[in-house]
Amino acid sequence: MAASQEAVAGARRPVGSSPSPGRSRARFLIVALLFLVSTLNNADRAILSITGTEIQDQVGISDVTLGYLFSAFSWAYMLAQLPGGWIVDRWGARRVYAGSILAWSVATLLQGFVPLFGLASAMIALFVLRIAVGLAEGPAYPANGRVVATWFPAAERGTASAIFNSSQYAAPVVFTPFMAWLTHGWGWPSAYFVMGGVGVVLSVWWWIAYRQPREHPRVNQAELDHLVEGGALVDIEEAAAVGTKDGVDTWSVVRQLLSSRMMIGIYLGQYFITTIVYFFLTWFPIYLIKELGMPLLEAGFTASIPALFGFVGGILGGLLSDALLRRGMSVTAARKIPIVTGLLLSTCIIACAWTSTQTVVIVLMAVAFFGKGLGSLGWTVVSDTSPKEAAGLSGGLFNTFANLAGITTPIVIGYVVDITGSFDGALIFVGASGLGAALSFLLVVGRIERIRLKETTA
């Protein structure tokens, strides 16, 4: 009921209508900043997919070992979600996010020094630094969900969440060719040096640019009224500060979230969605090089094509969902229609197992990634359902389940490729995950509404 009330309130002023005279648009600057930060976030976690074949050639590691290197990030990232969400709730998005960006960027930069070690020590150092990146990125997406809930009314959250979530596609479009060019021209360590340096600069920019709605110098009263009337949680930082006097009982919140069938369905669906994501973030460029015989530089540019379609699908999914909400559909229908439609479309990746023609493969991958983008409204649903007292913690739990796929996907694919000598089984595995995600949202989730906690203090 709470989510429906938010949607009705947010629909009073449709996002596509003309704004009230004099209403500022600071929220659009905020989501643009989220998009930039999240694009770097996804690029840094995917950098090994570009440099992986060069590292294999230099060090002589197997596909299975590379799979474990891919998963090292996700082990740490998954374990950091609940603490990261709690930290965001406790100290706020501005401070925590700035520190997170700085920490993961320094860890990325340090990976460029790995060749200075001996071969065995280099692998250990790379593994440890990948873990450090995962730990440092832990608060990032819980903070994204919290910022969207803070800065956007219900009827605009689908679009806002789609914009920052589309960073997972923008990263390959922008940075995969760039990192391939750096690796090809100056060696693989150069990619780590450059990307780490960019992140250090961006951490300073976030600290300077981000504020809460009531504190932001570009927000006027008209925009603030628009946010409040539409259900934006503009006072979430102040509420959290008050709540910490008694202390939020983290495990009470977790137990209540895990007892909800709706949330279990959302977590399960996002796990399957993230399986598709991690195929593209880890093994896809290597698939292009090893299975289709592309040179490194060509693979870097080719990998950006499906990502571009995923970016378009991601933005379209958010726009479509919000449009359905404004037309009077329930939150449940407005979110589920693009989610289920897109995820069913993503299953066409299975057909790649029966062709090795480069053009056909890229077309199928583009269609699959467009569908996956269309259905990637998980963070929108988190903003719709998270309890107001623990938005960061709820996002952290959601991302914990999602990033289990970051552990399982690279390892499973590594073993499949190593045992069979082919990516066919991996492609079927990834395509079946799209079907699993669609069924989770269609059959398990049920009605989408905001959870009201019974007890939140220790």
Disulfide bonds with the S-S distance in Angstrom:
none
